[in-house]
Amino acid sequence: MMYAGAKALFYGLSSSAALKRLASKYGMRSRDSFARRFIAGETIDEAIEASRSIQAQGLHLTLDYLGESVRTVEEADAATREYVRLLDVIVASGIERNISLKLTQLGAGIDRATCVDNLRRILEPAGRHGFFVRIDMENSPWTQLTLDIFETLWQQAYRNVGIALQAALYRTEQDVRRMNELGARVRLVKGAYKEPKAVAYQRKTEVDAAFLRLMKELLDSGTYPAIATHDPAMIDATRSHVLEQRIAKDRFEFQMLYGIRRDLQGTLAAEGYGMRLYIPFGREWFPYFMRRLGERPANLGFVVRGILREQ
Ligand SMILES: Cc1cc2nc3c(=O)[nH]c(=O)nc-3n(C[C@H](O)[C@H](O)[C@H](O)COP(=O)(O)OP(=O)(O)OC[C@H]3O[C@@H](n4cnc5c(N)ncnc54)[C@H](O)[C@@H]3O)c2cc1C
């Protein structure tokens, strides 16, 4: 219960304007401000700098320009242009060509056609420059639309794109099967959002059991799946499964979030597994940051210490 309760609390707080103002004031203002543990910076240049240091450690990366739930066509257009600019900056910088994005940032909440057009505006140059584009999965009201838009682009022969699926949702078993049929690349995650009982498992043990089933299905029948977790039990089970089934290390990868379990990231890379870090940056970092607190309320300690230090 604590599992779902903490998520719900922080999810609720993430829409508090007062808290957002307070966090924005202190969270990123100096190099060791508290939000920097999870966010690479507010500018593209800071994200590129963080990416270079991650690559130097032998890790792979995907860059995420933070933003979600935009409300107007103009905001969706601005986010799309920023992503297209990000592609150019990444190409010029020479870092790995891999980005992640959210469809509500590209206008999924305004209308489907706008979002499809905006996604195509990104996939087009991304394809020309050899990028891989991962569509993050947002909370359950967006699941079907996200998958529909993904399939629309897939049927138009865009193949430089993949999707994230959440083990917490009951429906994911069937979505994994569908993605495996298509040959589409899936990032498997537990799920970061507070979801109702009608659509999602509420207990950690149930989510973990689903994650293990789906991990096996993706490794056995999927296309270069990404096993995205910091949970040592999930990682050990993945290692055991690939050993038993003789699945080569280059047929899948692990993924983790920037700033979380850096020890494990290094260990897995040193063992020869592909290890990709999700590197978020941008001014709209507050909702992402609150989800990270919800996953581990103990993180609140370093936030409070950080704020006190800056007084
Ligand atoms: C690369 C990547 C991409 C993701 N993309 C999505 C997405 O598109 N949609 C989505 O819903 N979710 C996404 N997530 C988040 C995911 O759904 C989980 O909320 C998150 O990964 C925490 O779950 P866990 O698997 O690490 O396991 P948990 O059981 O939550 O945690 C296991 C252990 O990991 C460590 N840990 C986990 N979270 C934290 C934290 N915040 N701070 C410090 N330590 C922590 C702790 O040691 C904890 O005991 C993504 C996660 C990753 C790694």
The ligand as a MOL file (V3000), in Angstrom:
LIG
                    3D

  0  0  0     0  0            999 V3000
M  V30 BEGIN CTAB
M  V30 COUNTS 53 58 0 0 0
M  V30 BEGIN ATOM
M  V30 1 C 15.2880 4.3290 -18.7650 0
M  V30 2 C 13.9580 4.4420 -18.0830 0
M  V30 3 C 12.8860 4.9820 -18.7690 0
M  V30 4 C 11.6410 5.0690 -18.1700 0
M  V30 5 N 10.5620 5.4760 -18.9210 0
M  V30 6 C 9.3240 5.4230 -18.3650 0
M  V30 7 C 8.1590 5.6570 -19.1490 0
M  V30 8 O 8.2250 5.9130 -20.3520 0
M  V30 9 N 6.9490 5.6050 -18.5180 0
M  V30 10 C 6.8330 5.2870 -17.1770 0
M  V30 11 O 5.7140 5.2060 -16.6700 0
M  V30 12 N 7.9210 5.0700 -16.4270 0
M  V30 13 C 9.1580 5.1190 -16.9850 0
M  V30 14 N 10.2540 4.8530 -16.1980 0
M  V30 15 C 10.1100 4.7780 -14.7210 0
M  V30 16 C 9.6840 3.4150 -14.2450 0
M  V30 17 O 8.3670 3.1440 -14.6240 0
M  V30 18 C 9.7990 3.3030 -12.7080 0
M  V30 19 O 8.9320 4.2340 -12.1320 0
M  V30 20 C 11.1980 3.5450 -12.1770 0
M  V30 21 O 12.1630 2.9760 -13.0030 0
M  V30 22 C 11.3470 2.9140 -10.7470 0
M  V30 23 O 11.1140 1.5430 -10.8140 0
M  V30 24 P 12.2650 0.4260 -10.6950 0
M  V30 25 O 12.0740 -0.5210 -11.8250 0
M  V30 26 O 13.5870 1.0540 -10.6370 0
M  V30 27 O 11.9020 -0.3800 -9.3910 0
M  V30 28 P 11.5540 0.0440 -7.8870 0
M  V30 29 O 11.0300 -1.1780 -7.2590 0
M  V30 30 O 10.7080 1.2750 -7.8700 0
M  V30 31 O 12.9700 0.4160 -7.2940 0
M  V30 32 C 14.0070 -0.5300 -7.1450 0
M  V30 33 C 15.2140 0.1270 -6.5090 0
M  V30 34 O 15.7300 1.1090 -7.4140 0
M  V30 35 C 16.1680 2.2640 -6.7280 0
M  V30 36 N 15.3160 3.4000 -7.1360 0
M  V30 37 C 14.1960 3.3530 -7.8900 0
M  V30 38 N 13.7040 4.5860 -8.0880 0
M  V30 39 C 14.5170 5.4160 -7.4300 0
M  V30 40 C 14.5430 6.8340 -7.2740 0
M  V30 41 N 13.6250 7.6160 -7.8010 0
M  V30 42 N 15.5490 7.3610 -6.5340 0
M  V30 43 C 16.5070 6.5990 -5.9840 0
M  V30 44 N 16.5330 5.2440 -6.1120 0
M  V30 45 C 15.5660 4.6720 -6.8230 0
M  V30 46 C 16.0250 1.9640 -5.2730 0
M  V30 47 O 17.2490 1.3980 -4.8470 0
M  V30 48 C 14.9150 0.9230 -5.2510 0
M  V30 49 O 14.9570 0.1080 -4.1250 0
M  V30 50 C 11.4970 4.6970 -16.8070 0
M  V30 51 C 12.5700 4.1640 -16.1160 0
M  V30 52 C 13.7860 4.0010 -16.7300 0
M  V30 53 C 14.9030 3.3690 -15.9800 0
M  V30 END ATOM
M  V30 BEGIN BOND
M  V30 1 1 1 2
M  V30 2 1 2 3
M  V30 3 2 2 52
M  V30 4 2 3 4
M  V30 5 1 4 5
M  V30 6 1 4 50
M  V30 7 2 5 6
M  V30 8 1 6 7
M  V30 9 1 6 13
M  V30 10 2 7 8
M  V30 11 1 7 9
M  V30 12 1 9 10
M  V30 13 2 10 11
M  V30 14 1 10 12
M  V30 15 2 12 13
M  V30 16 1 13 14
M  V30 17 1 14 15
M  V30 18 1 14 50
M  V30 19 1 15 16
M  V30 20 1 16 17
M  V30 21 1 16 18
M  V30 22 1 18 19
M  V30 23 1 18 20
M  V30 24 1 20 21
M  V30 25 1 20 22
M  V30 26 1 22 23
M  V30 27 1 23 24
M  V30 28 2 24 25
M  V30 29 1 24 26
M  V30 30 1 24 27
M  V30 31 1 27 28
M  V30 32 2 28 29
M  V30 33 1 28 30
M  V30 34 1 28 31
M  V30 35 1 31 32
M  V30 36 1 32 33
M  V30 37 1 33 34
M  V30 38 1 33 48
M  V30 39 1 34 35
M  V30 40 1 35 36
M  V30 41 1 35 46
M  V30 42 1 36 37
M  V30 43 1 36 45
M  V30 44 2 37 38
M  V30 45 1 38 39
M  V30 46 1 39 40
M  V30 47 2 39 45
M  V30 48 1 40 41
M  V30 49 2 40 42
M  V30 50 1 42 43
M  V30 51 2 43 44
M  V30 52 1 44 45
M  V30 53 1 46 47
M  V30 54 1 46 48
M  V30 55 1 48 49
M  V30 56 2 50 51
M  V30 57 1 51 52
M  V30 58 1 52 53
M  V30 END BOND
M  V30 END CTAB
M  END
